[in-house]
Amino acid sequence: MPPWLYWILLGLVAGTLAKFLVPGRDPSGCIITIILGIVGALIGGFLGTRFGWGQVTAGAFDLRSIGLATLGAIVLLLAGRLVRRL
C-alpha cells in the first residue's frame, strides 16, 4: 500500500477519534476530519518524539501511531475552538 494511503487512513481514524473524544459540536465533513487527523499526526509525532513517547510512522498502522495522532488531533481541535471563541 502506498505511504500516502496510510496517512489518509491514519488521518481518518485519528480525526474521528478526536471528534468523538472531545465533546462539542463540529460541523465539518469527512475531508476536514482527514485533514484534522493528518495534521494531528504531525503534531502528535512531534510531541511524542519530543517527550520520548515514540513517533508516528508511515506504513506502520499500530496503536502507538493512532494514539499519538489522536492526541495531536485533540490538541489541534481544542486550539481551533479556542481561536474561534476569541
N, CA, C and O atoms as a printed pandas DataFrame, in Angstrom:
     atom_number atom_name residue_name chain_id  residue_number  x_coord  y_coord  z_coord
0              1         N          MET        A               1    0.854   -1.171    0.000
1              2        CA          MET        A               1    0.000    0.000    0.000
2              3         C          MET        A               1    0.907    1.242    0.000
3              4         O          MET        A               1    1.900    1.272    0.726
4              5         N          PRO        A               2    0.582    2.256   -0.795
5              6        CA          PRO        A               2    1.409    3.467   -0.836
6              7         C          PRO        A               2    1.369    4.219    0.502
7              8         O          PRO        A               2    0.360    4.179    1.206
8              9         N          PRO        A               3    2.470    4.904    0.852
9             10        CA          PRO        A               3    2.512    5.616    2.147
10            11         C          PRO        A               3    1.451    6.694    2.288
11            12         O          PRO        A               3    0.964    6.925    3.394
12            13         N          TRP        A               4    1.078    7.360    1.202
13            14        CA          TRP        A               4    0.075    8.414    1.309
14            15         C          TRP        A               4   -1.279    7.847    1.712
15            16         O          TRP        A               4   -2.073    8.533    2.356
16            17         N          LEU        A               5   -1.546    6.607    1.340
17            18        CA          LEU        A               5   -2.809    5.986    1.727
18            19         C          LEU        A               5   -2.838    5.688    3.225
19            20         O          LEU        A               5   -3.881    5.797    3.870
20            21         N          TYR        A               6   -1.677    5.308    3.771
21            22        CA          TYR        A               6   -1.589    5.128    5.228
22            23         C          TYR        A               6   -1.898    6.431    5.952
23            24         O          TYR        A               6   -2.617    6.440    6.952
24            25         N          TRP        A               7   -1.348    7.539    5.437
25            26        CA          TRP        A               7   -1.592    8.829    6.087
26            27         C          TRP        A               7   -3.062    9.214    6.019
27            28         O          TRP        A               7   -3.591    9.773    6.980
28            29         N          ILE        A               8   -3.730    8.932    4.917
29            30        CA          ILE        A               8   -5.158    9.242    4.802
30            31         C          ILE        A               8   -5.969    8.384    5.773
31            32         O          ILE        A               8   -6.866    8.889    6.449
32            33         N          LEU        A               9   -5.656    7.091    5.840
33            34        CA          LEU        A               9   -6.372    6.210    6.774
34            35         C          LEU        A               9   -6.105    6.599    8.220
35            36         O          LEU        A               9   -7.024    6.641    9.037
36            37         N          LEU        A              10   -4.838    6.884    8.536
37            38        CA          LEU        A              10   -4.497    7.311    9.892
38            39         C          LEU        A              10   -5.195    8.621   10.216
39            40         O          LEU        A              10   -5.695    8.795   11.328
40            41         N          GLY        A              11   -5.237    9.551    9.259
41            42        CA          GLY        A              11   -5.925   10.816    9.468
42            43         C          GLY        A              11   -7.412   10.636    9.716
43            44         O          GLY        A              11   -7.988   11.302   10.576
44            45         N          LEU        A              12   -8.031    9.742    8.970
45            46        CA          LEU        A              12   -9.461    9.477    9.159
46            47         C          LEU        A              12   -9.732    8.883   10.534
47            48         O          LEU        A              12  -10.651    9.315   11.229
48            49         N          VAL        A              13   -8.945    7.906   10.924
49            50        CA          VAL        A              13   -9.139    7.259   12.229
50            51         C          VAL        A              13   -8.862    8.241   13.366
51            52         O          VAL        A              13   -9.670    8.362   14.287
52            53         N          ALA        A              14   -7.731    8.940   13.309
53            54        CA          ALA        A              14   -7.367    9.867   14.383
54            55         C          ALA        A              14   -8.334   11.045   14.464
55            56         O          ALA        A              14   -8.727   11.444   15.560
56            57         N          GLY        A              15   -8.717   11.599   13.333
57            58        CA          GLY        A              15   -9.664   12.712   13.332
58            59         C          GLY        A              15  -11.025   12.313   13.879
59            60         O          GLY        A              15  -11.651   13.066   14.625
60            61         N          THR        A              16  -11.474   11.126   13.504
61            62        CA          THR        A              16  -12.760   10.633   14.006
62            63         C          THR        A              16  -12.704   10.386   15.509
63            64         O          THR        A              16  -13.631   10.747   16.234
64            65         N          LEU        A              17  -11.617    9.771   15.980
65            66        CA          LEU        A              17  -11.468    9.536   17.421
66            67         C          LEU        A              17  -11.397   10.847   18.198
67            68         O          LEU        A              17  -11.992   10.969   19.269
68            69         N          ALA        A              18  -10.673   11.823   17.665
69            70        CA          ALA        A              18  -10.570   13.117   18.346
70            71         C          ALA        A              18  -11.929   13.787   18.444
71            72         O          ALA        A              18  -12.276   14.324   19.496
72            73         N          LYS        A              19  -12.699   13.765   17.372
73            74        CA          LYS        A              19  -14.032   14.367   17.407
74            75         C          LYS        A              19  -14.956   13.622   18.359
75            76         O          LYS        A              19  -15.833   14.222   18.980
76            77         N          PHE        A              20  -14.756   12.310   18.473
77            78        CA          PHE        A              20  -15.583   11.515   19.381
78            79         C          PHE        A              20  -15.211   11.790   20.843
79            80         O          PHE        A              20  -16.089   11.855   21.703
80            81         N          LEU        A              21  -13.917   11.950   21.124
81            82        CA          LEU        A              21  -13.453   12.107   22.499
82            83         C          LEU        A              21  -13.623   13.518   23.043
83            84         O          LEU        A              21  -13.765   13.694   24.253
84            85         N          VAL        A              22  -13.612   14.518   22.183
85            86        CA          VAL        A              22  -13.762   15.906   22.626
86            87         C          VAL        A              22  -15.231   16.290   22.469
87            88         O          VAL        A              22  -15.752   16.314   21.354
88            89         N          PRO        A              23  -15.896   16.589   23.581
89            90        CA          PRO        A              23  -17.317   16.928   23.477
90            91         C          PRO        A              23  -17.520   18.262   22.781
91            92         O          PRO        A              23  -16.662   19.143   22.829
92            93         N          GLY        A              24  -18.654   18.393   22.143
93            94        CA          GLY        A              24  -18.988   19.624   21.438
94            95         C          GLY        A              24  -19.396   19.336   20.017
95            96         O          GLY        A              24  -19.291   18.212   19.527
96            97         N          ARG        A              25  -19.860   20.368   19.376
97            98        CA          ARG        A              25  -20.361   20.225   18.009
98            99         C          ARG        A              25  -19.309   20.706   17.022
99           100         O          ARG        A              25  -18.788   21.815   17.143
100          101         N          ASP        A              26  -19.007   19.872   16.058
101          102        CA          ASP        A              26  -18.067   20.211   14.993
102          103         C          ASP        A              26  -18.719   19.910   13.657
103          104         O          ASP        A              26  -18.744   18.758   13.224
104          105         N          PRO        A              27  -19.243   20.922   13.004
105          106        CA          PRO        A              27  -19.944   20.693   11.736
106          107         C          PRO        A              27  -18.999   20.615   10.533
107          108         O          PRO        A              27  -19.103   21.421    9.608
108          109         N          SER        A              28  -18.099   19.669   10.547
109          110        CA          SER        A              28  -17.201   19.514    9.408
110          111         C          SER        A              28  -17.364   18.116    8.821
111          112         O          SER        A              28  -17.792   17.181    9.499
112          113         N          GLY        A              29  -17.016   18.003    7.560
113          114        CA          GLY        A              29  -17.217   16.758    6.844
114          115         C          GLY        A              29  -16.018   15.826    6.917
115          116         O          GLY        A              29  -15.111   16.004    7.729
116          117         N          CYS        A              30  -16.042   14.853    6.063
117          118        CA          CYS        A              30  -15.038   13.792    6.038
118          119         C          CYS        A              30  -13.656   14.323    5.652
119          120         O          CYS        A              30  -12.658   13.917    6.248
120          121         N          ILE        A              31  -13.582   15.203    4.688
121          122        CA          ILE        A              31  -12.298   15.731    4.234
122          123         C          ILE        A              31  -11.624   16.530    5.352
123          124         O          ILE        A              31  -10.424   16.382    5.581
124          125         N          ILE        A              32  -12.383   17.366    6.042
125          126        CA          ILE        A              32  -11.832   18.157    7.148
126          127         C          ILE        A              32  -11.398   17.232    8.279
127          128         O          ILE        A              32  -10.384   17.492    8.927
128          129         N          THR        A              33  -12.140   16.165    8.528
129          130        CA          THR        A              33  -11.758   15.199    9.552
130          131         C          THR        A              33  -10.440   14.521    9.199
131          132         O          THR        A              33   -9.598   14.319   10.074
132          133         N          ILE        A              34  -10.252   14.168    7.935
133          134        CA          ILE        A              34   -8.997   13.557    7.492
134          135         C          ILE        A              34   -7.841   14.548    7.647
135          136         O          ILE        A              34   -6.770   14.183    8.131
136          137         N          ILE        A              35   -8.054   15.785    7.243
137          138        CA          ILE        A              35   -7.011   16.802    7.382
138          139         C          ILE        A              35   -6.683   17.034    8.852
139          140         O          ILE        A              35   -5.514   17.163    9.217
140          141         N          LEU        A              36   -7.714   17.087    9.699
141          142        CA          LEU        A              36   -7.512   17.223   11.137
142          143         C          LEU        A              36   -6.639   16.081   11.663
143          144         O          LEU        A              36   -5.727   16.307   12.458
144          145         N          GLY        A              37   -6.919   14.871   11.223
145          146        CA          GLY        A              37   -6.144   13.719   11.673
146          147         C          GLY        A              37   -4.720   13.717   11.153
147          148         O          GLY        A              37   -3.800   13.347   11.882
148          149         N          ILE        A              38   -4.516   14.125    9.899
149          150        CA          ILE        A              38   -3.157   14.148    9.329
150          151         C          ILE        A              38   -2.318   15.217   10.017
151          152         O          ILE        A              38   -1.178   14.955   10.399
152          153         N          VAL        A              39   -2.865   16.408   10.178
153          154        CA          VAL        A              39   -2.127   17.460   10.879
154          155         C          VAL        A              39   -1.940   17.065   12.346
155          156         O          VAL        A              39   -0.901   17.352   12.941
156          157         N          GLY        A              40   -2.941   16.413   12.923
157          158        CA          GLY        A              40   -2.811   15.905   14.285
158          159         C          GLY        A              40   -1.714   14.859   14.401
159          160         O          GLY        A              40   -1.024   14.796   15.418
160          161         N          ALA        A              41   -1.545   14.041   13.372
161          162        CA          ALA        A              41   -0.458   13.055   13.373
162          163         C          ALA        A              41    0.898   13.748   13.346
163          164         O          ALA        A              41    1.837   13.302   14.006
164          165         N          LEU        A              42    1.005   14.831   12.590
165          166        CA          LEU        A              42    2.260   15.591   12.578
166          167         C          LEU        A              42    2.539   16.201   13.952
167          168         O          LEU        A              42    3.667   16.143   14.443
168          169         N          ILE        A              43    1.511   16.785   14.570
169          170        CA          ILE        A              43    1.670   17.373   15.903
170          171         C          ILE        A              43    1.958   16.277   16.933
171          172         O          ILE        A              43    2.849   16.427   17.769
172          173         N          GLY        A              44    1.207   15.182   16.871
173          174        CA          GLY        A              44    1.424   14.072   17.795
174          175         C          GLY        A              44    2.795   13.438   17.633
175          176         O          GLY        A              44    3.424   13.053   18.619
176          177         N          GLY        A              45    3.261   13.328   16.395
177          178        CA          GLY        A              45    4.596   12.796   16.158
178          179         C          GLY        A              45    5.665   13.703   16.725
179          180         O          GLY        A              45    6.649   13.229   17.293
180          181         N          PHE        A              46    5.479   15.022   16.574
181          182        CA          PHE        A              46    6.422   15.972   17.143
182          183         C          PHE        A              46    6.433   15.882   18.666
183          184         O          PHE        A              46    7.500   15.807   19.276
184          185         N          LEU        A              47    5.235   15.889   19.288
185          186        CA          LEU        A              47    5.156   15.813   20.743
186          187         C          LEU        A              47    5.681   14.477   21.266
187          188         O          LEU        A              47    6.388   14.430   22.273
188          189         N          GLY        A              48    5.331   13.400   20.577
189          190        CA          GLY        A              48    5.793   12.078   21.005
190          191         C          GLY        A              48    7.296   11.942   20.936
191          192         O          GLY        A              48    7.907   11.354   21.829
192          193         N          THR        A              49    7.904   12.475   19.891
193          194        CA          THR        A              49    9.355   12.437   19.761
194          195         C          THR        A              49   10.006   13.336   20.802
195          196         O          THR        A              49   11.029   12.980   21.387
196          197         N          ARG        A              50    9.419   14.482   21.027
197          198        CA          ARG        A              50    9.966   15.455   21.988
198          199         C          ARG        A              50    9.955   14.917   23.417
199          200         O          ARG        A              50   10.911   15.126   24.164
200          201         N          PHE        A              51    8.879   14.224   23.802
201          202        CA          PHE        A              51    8.756   13.715   25.163
202          203         C          PHE        A              51    9.192   12.264   25.308
203          204         O          PHE        A              51    9.119   11.706   26.403
204          205         N          GLY        A              52    9.642   11.648   24.227
205          206        CA          GLY        A              52   10.149   10.280   24.297
206          207         C          GLY        A              52    9.082    9.203   24.317
207          208         O          GLY        A              52    9.336    8.092   24.783
208          209         N          TRP        A              53    7.896    9.511   23.822
209          210        CA          TRP        A              53    6.801    8.533   23.801
210          211         C          TRP        A              53    6.809    7.675   22.549
211          212         O          TRP        A              53    6.076    6.689   22.476
212          213         N          GLY        A              54    7.603    8.019   21.590
213          214        CA          GLY        A              54    7.617    7.308   20.312
214          215         C          GLY        A              54    7.342    8.286   19.198
215          216         O          GLY        A              54    7.395    9.500   19.395
216          217         N          GLN        A              55    7.049    7.757   18.028
217          218        CA          GLN        A              55    6.768    8.612   16.880
218          219         C          GLN        A              55    5.723    7.973   15.993
219          220         O          GLN        A              55    5.492    6.765   16.048
220          221         N          VAL        A              56    5.094    8.800   15.174
221          222        CA          VAL        A              56    4.124    8.320   14.203
222          223         C          VAL        A              56    4.906    7.893   12.971
223          224         O          VAL        A              56    5.665    8.679   12.404
224          225         N          THR        A              57    4.718    6.645   12.560
225          226        CA          THR        A              57    5.474    6.134   11.418
226          227         C          THR        A              57    4.530    5.823   10.271
227          228         O          THR        A              57    3.481    5.208   10.461
228          229         N          ALA        A              58    4.914    6.251    9.087
229          230        CA          ALA        A              58    4.137    5.934    7.900
230          231         C          ALA        A              58    4.388    4.480    7.526
231          232         O          ALA        A              58    5.532    4.025    7.544
232          233         N          GLY        A              59    3.362    3.768    7.199
233          234        CA          GLY        A              59    3.497    2.370    6.822
234          235         C          GLY        A              59    3.310    1.420    7.984
235          236         O          GLY        A              59    3.233    0.207    7.788
236          237         N          ALA        A              60    3.235    1.950    9.187
237          238        CA          ALA        A              60    3.015    1.114   10.367
238          239         C          ALA        A              60    1.737    1.599   11.048
239          240         O          ALA        A              60    1.738    2.633   11.715
240          241         N          PHE        A              61    0.683    0.871   10.882
241          242        CA          PHE        A              61   -0.623    1.252   11.406
242          243         C          PHE        A              61   -0.805    0.569   12.758
243          244         O          PHE        A              61   -1.577   -0.382   12.879
244          245         N          ASP        A              62   -0.089    1.058   13.780
245          246        CA          ASP        A              62   -0.142    0.437   15.097
246          247         C          ASP        A              62   -0.839    1.362   16.100
247          248         O          ASP        A              62   -1.158    2.509   15.788
248          249         N          LEU        A              63   -1.065    0.848   17.297
249          250        CA          LEU        A              63   -1.807    1.602   18.304
250          251         C          LEU        A              63   -1.060    2.846   18.758
251          252         O          LEU        A              63   -1.688    3.863   19.048
252          253         N          ARG        A              64    0.273    2.790   18.828
253          254        CA          ARG        A              64    1.033    3.968   19.251
254          255         C          ARG        A              64    0.859    5.108   18.249
255          256         O          ARG        A              64    0.657    6.256   18.645
256          257         N          SER        A              65    0.935    4.801   16.968
257          258        CA          SER        A              65    0.751    5.829   15.946
258          259         C          SER        A              65   -0.656    6.406   16.002
259          260         O          SER        A              65   -0.838    7.619   15.894
260          261         N          ILE        A              66   -1.642    5.549   16.169
261          262        CA          ILE        A              66   -3.027    6.024   16.266
262          263         C          ILE        A              66   -3.210    6.891   17.508
263          264         O          ILE        A              66   -3.859    7.936   17.451
264          265         N          GLY        A              67   -2.641    6.458   18.621
265          266        CA          GLY        A              67   -2.757    7.230   19.866
266          267         C          GLY        A              67   -2.092    8.589   19.774
267          268         O          GLY        A              67   -2.671    9.593   20.189
268          269         N          LEU        A              68   -0.883    8.632   19.236
269          270        CA          LEU        A              68   -0.191    9.913   19.095
270          271         C          LEU        A              68   -0.896   10.829   18.100
271          272         O          LEU        A              68   -0.991   12.036   18.325
272          273         N          ALA        A              69   -1.386   10.264   17.009
273          274        CA          ALA        A              69   -2.114   11.069   16.024
274          275         C          ALA        A              69   -3.410   11.600   16.619
275          276         O          ALA        A              69   -3.781   12.745   16.363
276          277         N          THR        A              70   -4.091   10.799   17.396
277          278        CA          THR        A              70   -5.327   11.239   18.046
278          279         C          THR        A              70   -5.037   12.326   19.069
279          280         O          THR        A              70   -5.781   13.302   19.163
280          281         N          LEU        A              71   -3.963   12.168   19.835
281          282        CA          LEU        A              71   -3.572   13.195   20.804
282          283         C          LEU        A              71   -3.282   14.513   20.094
283          284         O          LEU        A              71   -3.720   15.570   20.546
284          285         N          GLY        A              72   -2.557   14.458   19.001
285          286        CA          GLY        A              72   -2.279   15.670   18.231
286          287         C          GLY        A              72   -3.533   16.287   17.653
287          288         O          GLY        A              72   -3.671   17.510   17.633
288          289         N          ALA        A              73   -4.454   15.454   17.179
289          290        CA          ALA        A              73   -5.715   15.961   16.632
290          291         C          ALA        A              73   -6.567   16.610   17.723
291          292         O          ALA        A              73   -7.252   17.600   17.462
292          293         N          ILE        A              74   -6.533   16.067   18.933
293          294        CA          ILE        A              74   -7.269   16.671   20.049
294          295         C          ILE        A              74   -6.681   18.037   20.379
295          296         O          ILE        A              74   -7.418   18.998   20.598
296          297         N          VAL        A              75   -5.357   18.123   20.413
297          298        CA          VAL        A              75   -4.701   19.410   20.672
298          299         C          VAL        A              75   -5.105   20.420   19.604
299          300         O          VAL        A              75   -5.438   21.562   19.922
300          301         N          LEU        A              76   -5.076   20.010   18.355
301          302        CA          LEU        A              76   -5.449   20.892   17.249
302          303         C          LEU        A              76   -6.924   21.293   17.325
303          304         O          LEU        A              76   -7.264   22.450   17.080
304          305         N          LEU        A              77   -7.787   20.358   17.658
305          306        CA          LEU        A              77   -9.215   20.642   17.768
306          307         C          LEU        A              77   -9.493   21.634   18.889
307          308         O          LEU        A              77  -10.285   22.560   18.712
308          309         N          LEU        A              78   -8.856   21.454   20.036
309          310        CA          LEU        A              78   -9.047   22.374   21.157
310          311         C          LEU        A              78   -8.467   23.751   20.844
311          312         O          LEU        A              78   -9.054   24.767   21.217
312          313         N          ALA        A              79   -7.328   23.794   20.168
313          314        CA          ALA        A              79   -6.735   25.079   19.785
314          315         C          ALA        A              79   -7.653   25.806   18.794
315          316         O          ALA        A              79   -7.822   27.022   18.882
316          317         N          GLY        A              80   -8.233   25.077   17.870
317          318        CA          GLY        A              80   -9.156   25.687   16.911
318          319         C          GLY        A              80  -10.403   26.252   17.588
319          320         O          GLY        A              80  -10.887   27.322   17.220
320          321         N          ARG        A              81  -10.908   25.537   18.562
321          322        CA          ARG        A              81  -12.078   26.036   19.298
322          323         C          ARG        A              81  -11.733   27.278   20.106
323          324         O          ARG        A              81  -12.538   28.203   20.211
324          325         N          LEU        A              82  -10.533   27.294   20.676
325          326        CA          LEU        A              82  -10.098   28.444   21.443
326          327         C          LEU        A              82   -9.968   29.669   20.547
327          328         O          LEU        A              82  -10.367   30.764   20.942
328          329         N          VAL        A              83   -9.424   29.505   19.367
329          330        CA          VAL        A              83   -9.256   30.609   18.428
330          331         C          VAL        A              83  -10.619   31.117   17.953
331          332         O          VAL        A              83  -10.812   32.324   17.807
332          333         N          ARG        A              84  -11.559   30.211   17.713
333          334        CA          ARG        A              84  -12.888   30.624   17.265
334          335         C          ARG        A              84  -13.633   31.443   18.315
335          336         O          ARG        A              84  -14.454   32.294   17.972
336          337         N          ARG        A              85  -13.352   31.190   19.593
337          338        CA          ARG        A              85  -14.043   31.929   20.654
338          339         C          ARG        A              85  -13.496   33.324   20.844
339          340         O          ARG        A              85  -14.177   34.184   21.403
340          341         N          LEU        A              86  -12.281   33.567   20.390
341          342        CA          LEU        A              86  -11.681   34.889   20.578
342          343         C          LEU        A              86  -12.203   35.881   19.634
343          344         O          LEU        A              86  -11.793   37.041   19.668
